[in-house]
């Protein structure tokens, strides 16, 4: 895996108000992306793919539907390590 500095990131507009930046490339098991989602923006229609997802919310709130269930995610103010 190769680290991708901010100025070299591949950027995709994944819909109105949804910007996706590729954080690493190469032979990776998981593809790390940084999503910047404007208020009230979304992915549009639902979709599915093989593999796993990992979400880490930096700020704000995100509503996501998984397997016909909707979740409302919020950033935690502290970590319990």
Secondary structure as GFF3:
##gff-version 3
##sequence-region A 1 81
A	DSSP	beta_strand	2	3	.	.	.	ID=ss1
A	DSSP	three_ten_helix	6	8	.	.	.	ID=ss2
A	DSSP	beta_strand	11	13	.	.	.	ID=ss3
A	DSSP	beta_strand	18	22	.	.	.	ID=ss4
A	DSSP	beta_strand	24	25	.	.	.	ID=ss5
A	DSSP	beta_strand	33	37	.	.	.	ID=ss6
A	DSSP	beta_strand	61	66	.	.	.	ID=ss7
A	DSSP	beta_strand	69	74	.	.	.	ID=ss8
###
